[in-house]
């Protein structure tokens, strides 16, 4: 989530459990009670009816003075996901967003931006490996790759496994995210150590506008959720700019939200991509326990040119040596999971019209959507 996404939702009631109206004490709604926060989160946000908290620091039975800490997110109203906070390791505000790192009891260190969990040490592999290897294992010998976002370095780490890659550009807007990740998440940020990586700190839209046409074999968009300024990253002009930067038969993998919560966003993204990408358009998903609803999706697209069969990887990562060099073996992705990721549940096909028929072409131009 970009900075400012929750502004204007401040609770107007006093956070002491009661509010005095015309001399009468009234109970504060539970949403407001949940918004109580300890310093420095004194400006906790809440909806008019509910708070969607992401994680909390529970009260200590031995310390009655300890306050309860909630971080709130307006994108998933009515939902709360608690991860026990053992210790806050870093908390500051960059030019763009609140950056937080804490040690959790079950998931290791956790990176949070503007109150939204970005990754945890325990389950980051399911996201990082899938968003990279779904596209890169679907084409032969990718050489030039662009990463949009991905300031934690995890996407870079996975791209570095592909020995055919010669050049990696990454455009990340927030230098603080990079610096914090290098300090607290070295197992992810090691991706920045690859000599093939060229870091560009700045706005991705502007960077893409200046990129040569047809430069990239693959683009991975590891963006924040489409709230506030990040809304631009799921709109048609941005996808048109991405397509322009891809070579014929090039591939794109773009984060595409949760099938359980955001079918309208999935429908919009697939519709836009079908208009722009004249090769193929597919939807895939994976399981990430600490993301909302426990799953996250990806839109995979190819430009017109050599056909790309996303469902059947032709460049299997299992054949690539060098797990020791990359400091760990793959933990989640393999070719079987690759193919299975494109299996779409019936409820999602019913909710998203673009997914209702995965066996036939959706247009005379050969665009297949699964």
Secondary structure, 3 states (H helix, E strand, C coil): CCCCCCCCCECCCCCCCEEEECCEEEECCHHHHHCCCCCCCCCCECCCCCCCEEEEECCECCECCCCCEEEECHHHCCCCCCCCEEEEEEEEECCCCEEEEEEECCCCEEEEECCEEEEECCCHHHHHHHHHHHHHCCCCCCCEEEEEECCCCHHHHHHCCCCCCCEEEEEECCHHHHHHHHHHCHHHHHHHHCCCEEEEECCHHHHHHHCCCCCEEEEEEECCCCCHHHHHHHCHHHHHHHHHHEEEEEEEEEECCCCCCCHHHHHHHHHHHHHHCCCEEEEEEEECCCCHHHEEEEEEEECCCCCCCCCCCCCCHHHCCCCCCCCCCCCCCCHHHHHHCCCCCHHHHHHCHHHCCCCCCCCCCCCCCC
